[in-house]
Amino acid sequence: MNSDEQRFIEQVRTSLDNSAEEVSPDVAARLRQARHAAIVVPYRRATPMWMPALSTAMLVLVIAVAWFAGLPRVETPVQLQTQQVASDFEMLVHGEDLELFADMDFYLWLEQRSKHAG
């Protein structure tokens, strides 16, 4: 610091000290109470302690839902067999043309032959 700054600081300090001595007792008591209240108030965090944990849990939940919702549904052989049995049973109950299904091998052979020829 240079001498001008030092002189300015001394003048401000002297002026503040003089004005503090001239404060009325009521104002001085209120200032002491305000200082005490400012010191006693505990430090409060801007965010609650549980907020990061809740944010992390929500993020994990969103990722899990997105992951499982995006997966294709895989059917097990038992599910496929059950669907086939239900389909066969439905054909028998409704009495559809069973002759068509008896000749199904012929139609499959015909379809494969047309694919290879084309």
C-alpha positions, 0 to 999 in steps of 0.5 A, spaced: 500 500 500 502 506 498 502 512 503 495 515 500 491 509 501 494 508 508 492 515 510 485 514 507 484 508 511 486 511 518 481 517 516 476 512 515 478 508 521 478 514 526 471 517 523 468 510 524 471 510 531 468 517 533 461 516 530 461 509 534 462 513 540 457 518 539 451 512 538 446 513 543 445 507 548 439 505 545 442 504 538 448 501 541 444 496 544 440 494 538 446 493 534 449 488 539 442 484 539 443 484 531 450 482 531 448 477 536 443 474 532 447 474 526 452 470 530 447 465 533 443 463 526 446 457 524 449 456 517 443 453 513 445 449 506 442 452 500 439 445 498 437 439 503 441 433 505 437 428 502 436 432 495 442 429 492 440 422 494 433 423 491 436 426 485 440 420 484 434 415 486 430 418 480 435 418 475 436 410 476 429 409 476 428 413 469 434 409 466 431 402 469 424 404 466 427 406 459 432 400 459 426 395 460 421 399 456 426 399 450 428 391 450 424 387 445 419 382 449 423 375 448 418 369 448 420 362 451 419 356 448 413 354 453 410 361 451 410 359 443 408 352 444 402 354 448 400 359 443 400 354 438 396 349 442 391 355 443 391 356 435 390 349 434 384 348 439 381 355 436 381 352 429 378 345 431 373 349 435 371 353 430 370 348 425 375 351 420 376 347 413 381 342 416 382 339 409 386 345 408 391 344 414 392 337 412 395 339 406 399 344 409 406 341 407 404 341 400 402 348 400 409 350 404 413 346 399 409 350 393 411 356 397 419 354 397 419 352 390 416 358 388 421 362 392 427 358 389 424 359 382 423 366 382 
